[in-house]
């Protein structure tokens, strides 16, 4: 699922 974060860097903020 790391690909999702790479494609959506903003999503990383949501997960964090």
N, CA, C and O atoms as a GROMACS GRO file, in nm:
protein
   64
    1UNK      N    1   0.084  -0.121   0.000
    1UNK     CA    2   0.000   0.000   0.000
    1UNK      C    3   0.087   0.126   0.000
    1UNK      O    4   0.036   0.238   0.002
    2UNK      N    5   0.215   0.106  -0.002
    2UNK     CA    6   0.305   0.223  -0.004
    2UNK      C    7   0.285   0.302  -0.133
    2UNK      O    8   0.308   0.422  -0.138
    3UNK      N    9   0.241   0.233  -0.238
    3UNK     CA   10   0.221   0.303  -0.366
    3UNK      C   11   0.115   0.412  -0.351
    3UNK      O   12   0.126   0.518  -0.413
    4UNK      N   13   0.016   0.387  -0.271
    4UNK     CA   14  -0.091   0.488  -0.253
    4UNK      C   15  -0.030   0.616  -0.195
    4UNK      O   16  -0.063   0.726  -0.239
    5UNK      N   17   0.057   0.602  -0.100
    5UNK     CA   18   0.118   0.721  -0.038
    5UNK      C   19   0.206   0.792  -0.141
    5UNK      O   20   0.211   0.915  -0.145
    6UNK      N   21   0.273   0.715  -0.222
    6UNK     CA   22   0.360   0.778  -0.324
    6UNK      C   23   0.274   0.854  -0.425
    6UNK      O   24   0.312   0.962  -0.470
    7UNK      N   25   0.160   0.798  -0.460
    7UNK     CA   26   0.072   0.865  -0.559
    7UNK      C   27  -0.006   0.978  -0.489
    7UNK      O   28  -0.045   1.075  -0.554
    8UNK      N   29  -0.028   0.964  -0.360
    8UNK     CA   30  -0.106   1.067  -0.287
    8UNK      C   31  -0.030   1.110  -0.161
    8UNK      O   32  -0.061   1.064  -0.051
    9UNK      N   33   0.066   1.195  -0.177
    9UNK     CA   34   0.144   1.241  -0.060
    9UNK      C   35   0.052   1.305   0.044
    9UNK      O   36   0.080   1.299   0.164
   10UNK      N   37  -0.055   1.365  -0.001
   10UNK     CA   38  -0.148   1.428   0.095
   10UNK      C   39  -0.214   1.321   0.182
   10UNK      O   40  -0.247   1.346   0.298
   11UNK      N   41  -0.232   1.204   0.126
   11UNK     CA   42  -0.296   1.096   0.204
   11UNK      C   43  -0.209   1.062   0.325
   11UNK      O   44  -0.260   1.021   0.430
   12UNK      N   45  -0.081   1.080   0.310
   12UNK     CA   46   0.009   1.048   0.422
   12UNK      C   47  -0.029   1.132   0.545
   12UNK      O   48  -0.021   1.084   0.658
   13UNK      N   49  -0.068   1.255   0.522
   13UNK     CA   50  -0.108   1.341   0.635
   13UNK      C   51  -0.232   1.283   0.701
   13UNK      O   52  -0.246   1.286   0.823
   14UNK      N   53  -0.322   1.231   0.620
   14UNK     CA   54  -0.446   1.174   0.677
   14UNK      C   55  -0.413   1.052   0.761
   14UNK      O   56  -0.471   1.032   0.868
   15UNK      N   57  -0.321   0.971   0.714
   15UNK     CA   58  -0.286   0.849   0.791
   15UNK      C   59  -0.214   0.891   0.920
   15UNK      O   60  -0.236   0.833   1.026
   16UNK      N   61  -0.131   0.991   0.907
   16UNK     CA   62  -0.057   1.036   1.026
   16UNK      C   63  -0.159   1.101   1.118
   16UNK      O   64  -0.123   1.148   1.226
   0.00000   0.00000   0.00000
